[in-house]
Amino acid sequence: MSTLEKNKIYAAYRGEEYLTDGTKEELAQYLGVKRTTIQFYMTPSWLKRTSERALRIVALDDE
């Protein structure tokens, strides 16, 4: 994992509700899941399997 990816910030949403933001590691700790689970929540497979009210992880822009 590159240093840039390690420092990238993501936001967690459940439906329209903002939960928190942070690195993948911070989100994993907050949600009580593994880092790989956070990565899975960002995949097209997860988006297809779940409704819009499900947990979503979104990469925030660097700007």
Beta strands, then each sheet from edge to edge (+ up, - down):
strand 1: 10-14
strand 2: 17-22
strand 3: 55-59
sheet 1: 2+ 1- 3+
end
